[in-house]
């Protein structure tokens, strides 16, 4: 899909190993974020998205479309609206994880500013 903007077009990366301590609690998962000292409770599909991201090579970033390609064979992705794209649904979940500090948004490197004479 072209022309995407918003969470589904952003690139996300897992945090460094050891920054999150994860404990499954039945249908929920408790996640302790070591750098901030905050604990979060998350529900499906968030743990599965984090698992898929941590399985990538360290430092790798993925878009919602890329993450969908990684998990589509194992999960059914549905949004609130019947016509909502899978990429939009995953993008929204990734944005929520980023707001909690559980994944990083990877910004492209800005082009250097030319020095004026």
Secondary structure, DSSP 8 states (H G I E B T S, - for coil): --S--STTTSEEEE--TTSEEEEEETTEEEEEETTTTEEEEEETTHHHHHHHHHTS-TT-EE-HHHHHHHHTTT-----SSTT--HHHHHHHHHHHHHHHTSEEEE-----------
